[in-house]
Amino acid sequence: MGTRFSHSDSTAAKLQAAGMSAVAARTLAICAAVLLTVGLCHAQSQVLTLAKSNPAKLVADTIENELKHANDNSKFMYRDRRQTLHMITTKEMVETTDGTVARLIAWNDQPPTAEQRAEDDAKLQNLLSDPAAMKKKRKSQDEDADRVQKMFREIPKAFIFEFAGTEPGKNGNDLIKLNFKPNPKYDPPSREMTVYGAMQGSMWIDVKEERLARMEASLFRDVAFGWGILGHLDKGGHFNIEQTDLGDGRWEATDMNIQFTGKALLFKTINMHQIEKLSDFRRIPDNTNLAKGIELLKRNGTSVAENATGHAVQR
């Protein structure tokens, strides 16, 4: 069986083009490839050592890495299938420079009715013809993203972490597993953060990329807001979130299972049961604006809707 040296072959070709002999170029290229591999292994070994000696520092570094990539300007189209207690919706999503837009392609795993299609297309047309509507939608999306980032920033301070081993990830990289429990010294800066005091679980960090690959957590006691006057979340609520590497530094939460119950303002029931899967990611131009995004949705809508119940293969 022959040995493959795709990277070193490319490097050797460049060195030959620069005037180096074929043998010398080949030897130097192989040495470079070996050094690169050794350096990568050393870096991953350092991450593993940190996970054992100071897991909180590894979590802080990983969260910082996540936030650093949060404003990635790459754009994608993808499919979003969301299941709640009452319905299943599947939408084609397009990221644009003006915000993310969506078009319904299936309702309860069936193609939308003519009425549903007309209503959905009218919403898209309204975004296109009314800049204020799209501005409002973008503001809501940005506020949600900002809220998530604030919650993320508190994770290293809110919990005590413990190394729990390694296991292979779906992208071939090793994952470090860390278990976590509330830090009794943590002082939550807002009402939203108080939930961390009743949460425990595990997270998995990609050793090579230092990215959060997966996280699962549950409430081991009820969580009251405003001494119970504003509401509470019930013990046993839990969530699982898994991220996927889309390439070029872009990771996306592609699998989410969120299950929480409780009360809000004494009378209103909180009943959050949602399973969401993002799939079929396709790269589109980074300068895709709203008009172009809606055009992409409508152009792809018919063929996508016909296959909506097939559940596209995750990239």
C-alpha positions in Angstrom: 0.0 0.0 0.0 1.4 3.4 -1.0 1.9 6.2 1.5 0.1 9.5 1.0 1.8 12.8 1.6 -0.7 15.3 0.2 0.5 18.3 2.3 4.2 17.5 2.0 3.8 16.9 -1.8 2.3 20.4 -2.2 5.1 21.9 -0.1 7.8 20.1 -2.0 6.4 21.3 -5.3 6.6 24.9 -4.1 10.2 24.4 -2.9 11.2 22.8 -6.3 9.6 25.8 -8.1 11.9 28.0 -5.9 15.0 26.1 -7.3 15.6 23.4 -4.7 16.4 19.9 -5.9 13.6 17.3 -5.8 15.2 15.1 -3.1 16.1 18.1 -0.8 12.7 19.6 -1.3 10.9 16.4 -0.6 13.0 15.8 2.6 12.5 19.3 3.9 8.7 19.1 3.3 8.4 15.8 5.2 10.4 17.2 8.1 8.1 20.3 8.1 5.0 18.0 8.2 6.5 16.0 11.1 7.3 19.1 13.1 3.8 20.4 12.5 2.3 17.2 13.8 4.6 17.1 16.8 3.7 20.7 17.6 0.0 20.0 17.3 0.3 17.0 19.6 2.2 19.1 22.1 -0.5 21.8 22.1 -3.2 19.2 22.6 -1.2 17.7 25.4 -1.0 21.1 27.1 -4.8 21.4 26.9 -5.2 18.0 28.5 -2.8 18.9 31.3 -4.7 22.1 31.9 -8.0 20.2 32.1 -6.6 18.0 34.9 -4.7 20.7 36.8 -6.9 23.8 36.3 -10.2 22.9 34.6 -11.7 26.3 35.4 -8.9 28.0 33.4 -9.6 25.7 30.4 -13.3 26.6 30.6 -12.5 30.3 30.7 -10.2 30.0 27.7 -12.8 28.0 25.8 -15.6 30.5 26.5 -13.3 33.3 25.5 -12.6 31.4 22.2 -16.4 31.0 21.7 -17.0 34.7 22.2 -14.1 35.6 19.9 -15.8 33.8 17.1 -19.3 35.0 18.0 -19.2 37.8 15.4 -18.1 35.6 12.5 -19.3 37.3 9.3 -19.6 34.0 7.3 -23.1 33.4 5.9 -25.0 30.1 5.5 -28.3 28.7 4.4 -29.6 25.8 6.6 -32.6 23.9 7.7 -34.2 24.3 11.1 -36.6 21.7 12.4 -38.2 22.6 15.7 -40.5 20.4 17.7 -42.7 21.5 20.6 -45.6 19.9 22.5 -48.1 21.3 19.9 -46.3 21.3 16.5 -43.3 20.6 14.4 -42.1 23.3 12.0 -39.3 23.0 9.5 -37.9 26.2 8.0 -35.3 27.1 5.5 -33.0 29.8 7.1 -30.8 32.3 5.4 -28.3 34.5 7.2 -28.0 38.0 5.7 -26.1 41.2 6.5 -29.5 42.5 7.7 -30.3 39.5 10.0 -31.5 36.0 9.6 -34.7 35.3 7.6 -36.8 32.1 7.3 -39.4 30.5 5.1 -41.7 27.7 6.2 -41.1 24.5 4.2 -43.0 21.9 6.4 -45.7 21.9 9.1 -45.9 18.7 11.1 -43.6 17.1 8.5 -46.1 17.9 5.7 -45.8 20.6 3.0 -47.4 23.8 4.0 -51.0 24.5 2.8 -51.6 27.2 0.3 -52.9 29.4 3.1 -49.8 28.8 5.2 -47.5 29.5 2.2 -49.3 32.8 1.4 -49.2 33.9 5.0 -45.5 33.1 5.3 -44.6 34.8 2.0 -46.5 37.9 3.1 -44.3 38.1 6.2 -41.2 38.0 4.0 -42.6 40.6 1.7 -43.3 42.8 4.7 -39.7 42.6 5.9 -38.6 43.6 2.4 -41.0 46.5 1.9 -40.8 47.8 5.5 -37.3 48.5 6.7 -38.6 49.2 10.2 -40.0 45.7 10.5 -36.6 44.1 9.6 -34.8 46.5 11.9 -37.1 45.4 14.7 -36.5 41.8 13.9 -32.7 42.3 13.8 -32.8 44.2 17.1 -34.6 41.2 18.7 -32.0 38.8 17.2 -29.1 40.9 18.5 -30.6 41.2 22.0 -31.0 37.4 22.1 -27.4 36.9 21.0 -26.2 39.4 23.6 -28.1 37.7 26.4 -26.6 34.4 25.5 -23.1 35.9 25.5 -23.6 37.4 28.9 -24.8 34.0 30.2 -21.7 32.3 28.6 -19.3 34.8 30.2 -20.5 33.8 33.7 -20.0 30.1 33.3 -16.3 30.0 34.4 -17.2 31.9 37.6 -20.5 30.2 38.3 -19.3 26.6 38.6 -16.7 24.3 40.0 -15.3 22.0 37.4 -13.8 18.5 37.6 -11.9 16.5 34.9 -13.9 13.4 34.0 -11.9 11.9 31.2 -11.7 12.0 27.4 -13.7 10.5 24.5 -13.8 10.8 20.7 -15.8 13.5 19.1 -17.9 13.2 15.9 -15.4 15.3 14.0 -12.6 12.9 14.9 -11.0 15.2 17.5 -10.7 14.1 21.2 -13.1 15.7 23.6 -12.4 16.5 27.2 -15.3 15.9 29.6 -15.7 18.1 32.6 -18.4 17.7 35.2 -19.6 20.9 37.0 -21.6 22.0 40.0 -22.5 25.4 41.5 -19.7 27.5 43.0 -21.0 28.5 46.5 -19.0 31.7 46.3 -20.6 32.9 43.1 -22.7 36.1 43.3 -25.0 36.2 40.3 -25.1 39.7 38.7 -28.7 39.4 37.5 -31.9 37.4 38.0 -31.2 35.3 35.0 -27.9 34.1 36.4 -29.5 32.8 39.7 -30.4 29.6 37.8 -26.8 28.6 37.8 -27.0 28.1 41.6 -29.3 25.1 41.1 -27.6 23.6 38.0 -25.2 20.8 37.6 -24.0 18.8 34.6 -21.2 18.1 32.1 -19.5 19.8 29.2 -17.3 18.4 26.5 -14.5 20.6 25.0 -12.8 19.9 21.7 -9.1 19.4 22.6 -7.8 20.6 19.2 -10.0 23.6 18.6 -10.7 24.5 22.3 -14.4 24.9 21.4 -17.4 23.8 23.4 -18.7 20.7 21.6 -21.5 19.7 23.9 -23.1 20.7 27.2 -25.9 19.1 29.2 -27.3 20.3 32.6 -30.2 19.8 34.9 -31.8 21.6 37.9 -31.4 19.6 41.1 -33.8 21.9 43.0 -36.5 24.5 42.3 -35.3 28.0 41.3 -37.3 30.9 42.6 -37.2 34.4 41.1 -38.1 37.4 43.2 -38.7 35.2 46.3 -41.2 33.2 44.2 -43.4 36.2 43.5 -42.0 36.6 39.9 -42.0 32.8 39.4 -40.0 29.7 39.6 -38.5 26.8 37.5 -39.2 23.3 38.7 -36.5 20.8 39.8 -35.7 18.3 37.1 -35.7 20.8 34.2 -32.8 20.0 31.8 -31.2 20.9 28.5 -28.7 19.3 26.1 -26.9 21.4 23.4 -24.4 20.1 20.8 -22.3 22.2 18.5 -21.0 21.3 15.1 -17.8 22.5 13.3 -18.9 24.0 10.0 -15.3 24.8 9.0 -13.1 28.0 9.0 -13.7 28.6 12.7 -17.5 28.6 12.5 -19.2 26.4 15.0 -23.0 26.3 15.4 -25.4 24.9 18.0 -27.1 22.2 15.8 -28.8 19.9 18.3 -30.8 21.3 21.2 -33.2 19.6 23.6 -34.7 22.0 26.2 -37.2 20.8 28.8 -38.3 23.2 31.6 -41.5 23.7 33.6 -42.5 26.2 36.2 -44.6 29.3 37.0 -44.4 33.0 36.1 -46.1 35.7 38.1 -47.9 33.1 40.2 -50.4 32.2 37.6 -48.8 31.8 34.2 -47.4 28.3 33.5 -43.9 27.9 32.1 -44.0 24.8 29.8 -40.9 24.8 27.6 -40.5 21.6 25.7 -38.4 22.1 22.5 -36.3 19.8 20.4 -34.4 21.6 17.6 -32.1 20.4 14.9 -30.2 22.5 12.4 -28.9 20.7 9.3 -28.0 20.9 5.6 -25.6 23.9 6.0 -24.6 25.5 2.7 -22.2 28.4 2.4 -23.5 31.5 0.7 -21.7 34.9 -0.2 -20.8 36.9 2.9 -22.3 40.0 1.5 -25.8 38.5 1.0 -28.3 41.2 1.8 -32.0 40.9 2.8 -33.3 41.0 -0.8 -30.9 38.4 -2.0 -31.6 36.2 1.0 -35.3 36.2 0.4 -34.7 35.5 -3.3 -32.6 32.5 -2.2 -35.4 31.3 0.1 -38.0 31.5 -2.7 -35.8 30.0 -5.3 -35.0 27.0 -3.1 -38.3 26.7 -1.4 -40.1 24.4 -3.8 -37.4 21.7 -4.1 -36.6 21.9 -0.4 -40.3 21.6 0.6 -40.6 18.5 -1.5 -37.8 16.9 0.6 -38.6 18.5 3.9 -39.7 15.2 5.5 -36.4 13.6 4.6 -34.4 15.3 7.3 -31.2 16.4 5.5 -27.9 14.9 6.5 -26.1 17.1 9.1 -22.8 18.6 7.9 
